[in-house]
């Protein structure tokens, strides 16, 4: 005698060797003997042979009409053998009974399992819904097949082109568009990015990087809702100063300006004047919600996405010829020793006499002119000379605290795109110019802002008002700058505490800190009760967390898109050879461009070795520079001087995709 039994959802058959009250010993065709519970035995038969029965039943099951079987099935619970006799004939034997069992088992949308070998037919509505779902699945499978065929042939179906960035970077792995790309990549043995590029889904590398960034950071678009700049209600006194700002010509968000009074009197007052949107914008207002969502202005060559709408920026920016609302820090200094004798914060209107521009004055306002070694014929020459003297004094004092000097051994670079001044397309001609870090005007502004940020940070702490601080425990390798709500030393700056409060039009953390500083200026010792944010306020922690993520993403995009334009400059100018310095692990840094890349053959060379490399290829999509060692320019390796910035020596990361051919199942065959 033979038996057909259920082994965890798999049907097996074999010869019955022995039988007890609740179990059987059954020998399979392979010779293996298994112990089977009697309850799992579904069919006993004398013929045909087990293997023949299974084969015949599976073939017979294919021809069973499920709709007809459903019609024949009784309303209550029934066994498969009973339905087989109703469907085929009253004399249906083991093969037909097994065929019905197999068919019922694989059709749960028609028949629900009610026990071992027992079934109950599903309601008509359930069957119709299931059939509709099966049809949709078959249609989807056919669509996946059609799209995959198109992609493999070099054409991109519009639905896939529309979801390009989602497929590559944030895919729904159950979506047919994603499955089609995976299947086409598998068939053609090509990487998904290469496949889509070949199919015409990516026509412009620049637009690809730009649209990817918008998809990830501005999924709802980067336009602004209709917003009006709130009016400042305070009756602000007019400051008795003539202030000047120092920025690039492209800067529209002029956050800061300086003034100097009392020159020649022995006691000089330096005014650091910060635009005051915090006097008008209030927490949780419509404008605040927009600023908090963006958190910072995004910068890139030839374009930017501002944190605030232009109309709002223009209401508070420190434009020349206007009396602008400002939060001012006045620092009184001994003119001879430059010792600080007093500080005071005021809310006021400040006359902005001039907006000085780096790119127009860097070649004129030099160290020689500021120290009296050369003729100084430019606006605010005496004031700038004092500011430069003070800046060098402040920098030297910070370096004592740091324990080592700040070294700016690498230049900054400015990018200019020749075009209509609208959003870049990626085809513009790019010009790259070098600006030496630590130039006189840079030093004047940076030291004034460090002074303001550290002074205000200490003032907030003194009054018990929380703020958003930046700190660094030490200058040891790997010790990063952290943000928090309590003051702590910033080893990199060489100050006891450091906030960001001098760019409230461009950074949301600065706007938050400005609200706190305004409360201190208005209420003094009782400011902790009146400030918008109290100690341990959860809102401050959420701002820090959101800002860290957004600021990192924005900086990453800026670095990547500057790398794109640097590579475009190489292509536009036909540059195939570059002089560079070896860094580590085959990485080299170009001498006159902001470009770090791997060069084959440089791996064994010591750090600092001067080399000439040949550029053999540029991939503007992955931002990879392909290069190899051409010649060694010196025989002595001089290690690079350390740089105190936060720059990462590694090149911009190659394009990383969320799509993974290996982890996705191939789509089902088309119906």
Number of C-alpha atoms within 10 A of each C-alpha: 13 20 20 23 24 18 13 7 8 8 16 16 25 24 21 19 13 11 14 9 7 10 15 21 18 24 19 18 14 7 10 9 16 14 12 18 17 15 13 18 20 20 17 16 16 11 13 13 15 22 14 13 20 21 12 16 21 19 14 18 20 13 10 16 11 17 10 10 21 21 11 13 21 16 12 8 14 18 21 24 23 16 23 25 16 16 21 15 11 12 10 17 16 21 24 25 24 26 27 28 25 20 23 27 18 10 12 16 18 23 22 17 18 13 11 14 20 19 24 21 24 17 14 12 9 13 18 14 12 15 14 12 12 13 13 12 15 16 14 19 20 18 18 27 22 14 25 29 19 16 26 23 14 16 18 24 17 11 11 20 17 13 15 23 21 19 23 20 15 15 19 14 16 11 12 21 25 26 27 25 30 28 25 27 22 17 13 15 11 16 17 22 21 12 24 25 18 18 19 15 22 19 12 16 19 20 15 18 21 16 16 19 17 15 16 14 15 14 11 9 9 13 10 12 10 9 13 12 19 17 12 16 8 11 9 15 12 14 18 11 16 18 25 26 23 21 20 15 12 10 10 16 23 24 26 27 30 26 24 23 17 14 13 9 9 12 18 22 21 23 25 26 32 30 30 31 26 25 22 17 19 17 16 10 11 16 21 19 13 17 21 21 15 24 27 24 18 20 16 17 15 18 14 12 14 23 25 26 19 14 12 18 21 16 19 27 24 32 23 17 11 14 18 24 29 28 26 26 23 21 21 21 20 15 18 10 10 17 15 14 12 11 17 13 20 19 24 20 23 29 23 22 21 19 19 19 16 17 14 11 14 15 8 16 23 16 17 13 17 23 16 11 10 12 13 18 10 12 13 17 15 16 19 23 20 19 24 23 17 22 23 15 16 18 19 16 14 21 18 11 16 18 12 14 14 18 13 16 13 18 17 13 16 14 16 15 18 13 14 9 9 8 10 17 12 17 14 16 14 22 14 16 13 14 14 13 15 17 16 23 23 18 18 23 21 15 20 23 22 22 20 26 23 23 20 28 28 18 17 22 15 11 15 18 27 26 30 23 25 21 23 20 14 16 18 10 6 7 12 14 15 14 20 17 19 20 22 21 18 24 22 25 22 24 21 17 23 28 29 25 29 28 21 28 29 22 24 26 24 23 29 24 29 26 25 26 28 22 23 25 17 15 15 14 14 14 21 20 14 16 19 18 21 18 14 11 12 10 11 21 15 11 17 20 13 15 21 14 11 18 17 11 16 18 14 15 20 17 17 21 21 20 22 25 25 19 23 21 17 18 13 12 11 9 12 13 16 20 19 24 27 29 24 17 15 19 20 30 24 17 16 15 21 20 20 21 22 24 24 17 14 25 17 11 17 18 20 20 21 24 22 20 25 18 18 12 12 17 13 19 19 17 21 20 21 15 21 18 19 18 14 16 13 11 8 10 14 14 13 14 11 11 12 15 10 9 7 7 14 15 20 21 12 13 12 10 14 12 23 15 19 9 9 14 12 16 20 15 10 14 12
